[in-house]
Amino acid sequence: MSHTPKRPSFEELSRSECEAILARHHVGRIAYSFNDRVDIEPIHYIFDAGWLYGRTSEGAKMATVDHSRWVALEVDEVEGPFDWRSVVVHGALYRLTPGVAKEEEIARAIGLLRTVVPQIGTDDDPAPSRKIIFRVHVDDIRGRAARSASAAT
């Protein structure tokens, strides 16, 4: 008697499942491109009301995004090769620059980011060079999941 191994199953995640994954995590990878070069970097973020908020420092990422503000952010939950969930967000990145952005938008962003790193903007800030506050509008959100045959039984 031959035994055929069960195959993993794959599925699309609903928007609410995707948002729940974004809300559970605070580190993702942000991808950005200019001309024919694509880069991706880990970044802290917070998800709130259809926006991703983060902070960074000046450098190649922001110089690139200043020319082309379209980015993608990916967040994963992985338990094994066929037991995972992955969410990808596409949207436009906006700097929240003092004097340009509304003060209440900046204050809201800092307040949200302080739920992850309470010392932001204080003398105890663990990354004081990260002075650029930004947000990414969630224009598109998609997620997929895999479940191994052993997890399904």
N, C-alpha and C positions, 0 to 999 in steps of 0.2 A: 504494500500500500504506500503510495507516494504521498508526501505532504507538501502542499504548495504554501510557501510562506506568505503571510498577509503583508500587504503593501501599506505604506503610510498613506494617510489621507491629507489632502490639501484643501484649504478653503479661503474664501474672501472674508475679511472681517467687516462688520457693520461700522458705520461712522461712530456710534456710541462705544463700541468695543475699542476702536482706534483711539478715541479721546480718553478712554479710561487708561489705556497703556501710556499715553502721553502724560497724563496726570500722575501716574504712579512713579514715573522716573524723572530725573533731573539732569541726566547726562545723555547726550546724543551726538551724532556726527552731522556736521553741517557741510554741505557740498556747494561749491560755487564755481563758475566758469567764466572765462574771458577768451574770446577767439577760439583757439583749438586746445586750450589747456583747462583741465578740470582738477580741482583740489578738494580735499575733504579733511576736516579736522574735528577732533572731539570738542565739545562745548557744553557748558552748564546752561540750562534753560529752565523756565517755568511756563507751564501752559495755563492760560486763563482766557475764557470767553472768546475763543476763536483766534487768539494771538499766542505766539511764542515770544517770550521776553528773555534777553540775555545781555551779557556784557563782554567786552573784549578790549584789546588794546590796538593802537594803530599798527599797521603792518600790511603784508601782502594781501591778506584776506579783505581788509577794509578798502584798500586801494583798488582791488578787483571789483568788489561789490559797489563801489562808487561809480564804476563804469557800466556795470550790469547787475542790477539789484535782485535778480531772480536767483533764488537759492532752493535747496532741498535739505530737509533734515530727516534723519533716520534714527529710530529708536527700536531696539530689539530686546526681547526676553527669550533666553535660550536655556533649555534644560538638556538638550541633546541634539544629535544630527537631524532627527526627524520629529523633534518636540520643541517648537519655537513659535513665536509671534513676532511680526515685524510691521512697523508702521512707517510710512514715508509721507512727509508733508512737502508740498510745493507752495511757494509764495514769494512775495516781494519783501525785502528787508528795508526797514526804515530806521535811520539814526534818530535817536531822541536827543537832539542837540539843544543845550540851553540857549535861549534867545530865538530859536527856530520852532522847536516843539513847545506845546503848551506845558506850563509848569506842572499842572495837575497830572498830565500824562507821564512826565518824568518821575514825579513823586510816586505815582501808582506803580510804575515799573520798578523803582527802587524798593518799594514796600513789598512787592511780590518776590523780587529776587532775595530780599532779606529773609523770606520764609525758608530759603535753602541755605544761605550763608548770612547769618545775622550781622556779621561784622562789616558788611559792605559799606564803604564810605566812611569808616571810622579809623582811628589810629591802629586798630587791631586787624584791619582788612588783610586777609591772607594773600590777596593779589591786587595790591594798590595800583599797579600799572594799568589795570583794566578799567579805564575811565569812560569808555564808550558804551553807552546804554543803547540797546536797539530792540526792535520788535519785528516779528515776521508775521504777516497776515496769512492765515491758513486758507489759501485759495483752493487747494485740493488736498485731500487726505485719503490715503488708501492703505489697507493692511491685508496681510496674508498670514496664515498659520499652517503649521504642519503638526500632525499628530501621528506618532508611531502606532503600529498595530498593537503593541503591548499596552500603550496608554489608552487605546480605544476599548480594550477588553476589560 
